[in-house]
Amino acid sequence: MGNPDQMRVKKSLFRHARMKRSSSSGLNYPDPTKPPDWEEHNNIIDGSKRVKTSQTFESLFDNRTLSDLVVSVNDGQYVFNSHKMILGLKSDILATLLHGLSPASSEGERPILCLQETPECAEVFSRFLYFIYSGIVWLHRDYVIALQKLAERYQVHALLHHCENYITQILNNMLAGCDINTRGFVISTVCTLQEDTVQSLHVKDLAFKVLCMCFRDLVQSDRWPLCSWQLVCDLLKSEYCQAEENIILTSATDWMKKNHLNDKSRIEDILINIKYPLLHKRVLYMMQKNDAFKNFPRVQELLNNAVKYHCFKDIPEAHADFTGVQFMPRHGMPHVITGENNNYATEASPTSMRYSDTSSRDDVSYLSSADITPVSSAHVDMILDSTTPFPVKPRWQGHGQGTLWNKGLMIC
């Protein structure tokens, strides 16, 4: 094994050899990543200083100078002069594609890397490529998700991080009460974020809260019938779902009708999330009279409890019988504190941002929560205003009329 002095010498020689680099001539040279006295002292001594400058390849973006590659997107829809070293340096996925790329067919020509992207991603591929060269990107709500998809596909982690931060910021601003038409995502985009498996749990949670807050807008949109069964159940179950209970019931039956839902268990899983005690007693009477839920025991029990509630709620001795979430109005979103801009420098437009690490702001805004409007007699007139038994009519214009017992909706 040797004595301790010999072991120390061997370790020192091994460390010295590991720290040295070799040139093509075979000569060792000092490791430029370490200070000059690193081998002897293993730390930075007085007189040694490390400096760093910000260097990018921005000037080479789509520049024919020293270009040894052509990137063609969607069969020549977009073509870029590129550089193998830069692309391979910034993306392992691109490096793998370049490694398997066939050489140019003739001397003087450059090999072509052909990429197929969705139309949305192709439109922002220039921004993606510019970020690879410069580290700079303009982010905007209209295309940030497409840009994020490119960053995810090619594993450009820095860009992926900036896109997620920007998406998070917009969702937070929506929850804080910003003007959604000018500063927020459209409701269909929020649905996509919530149901996208690529998104982080934090983004999905924020998107879900926005959907709860904008539930009325969601159920009026063309995106509502396309929502997944799980998302519909989660929204109807949420205490943050901001709509009157009759609107929630209408929306649920409308979704089931448009999706031709015939699975009895799934129908029941949706209907048990309605707070029947919050519906007007005239509505409950019509539902009981028509045996709407005779094949759904759990829903029928909730309906019976709702009828008892309206009959006996004013009796003090009965108050203990009416406890639980079914008898409590849904409440609004809690106060939201948002730090705008999350290390992004805002330039030129309040709806777009140019990435920069040189700015940080901590603007704070709050969301004022509003109580949910209880079901009133006006809502009852809206629901019952039809010649068919217990019609469920939305109050908004242009939305399809549905009846709880329309053919193909309920299983009898």
Buried (B, 14 or more C-beta within 10 A) or exposed (E): EEEEEEEEEEEEEEEEEEBEEEEEEEEEEEBEEBBBEBBEEEEBEEEEEEEEEEEEBEEBBBBEEEBEBBBBBBEEEBEBBBBBBBBBEBBEEBBEBBEEBEEBEEEEEBBBBEBEBEEBBBBBBBBBBBBBBBBEBBBBBBBBBBBBBBBBBBBBEBBBEBBBBBBBBBBBBBBBBBEBEEBBBBBBBBBBBBBBEBBEEEBBEBBBBBBBBBBBBBBBBEBBBBBEBEBBBBBBBBBBBBBBBBBBBBBBBBBBBBBEBEEEEBBBBBBBBBBBBBBBBBBBEBBBEEEBBEBBEEBBEBBBBBBBBBEEEEEEEEEEEBEEEBBEBBBBBEEBEBBBBBBBBBEEEEBBBBBBEEEEEEEEBEBEBEEBEEBEEEBBEBBBEEEEBBBBBBBEEEBEEBBBBBEEBBEE
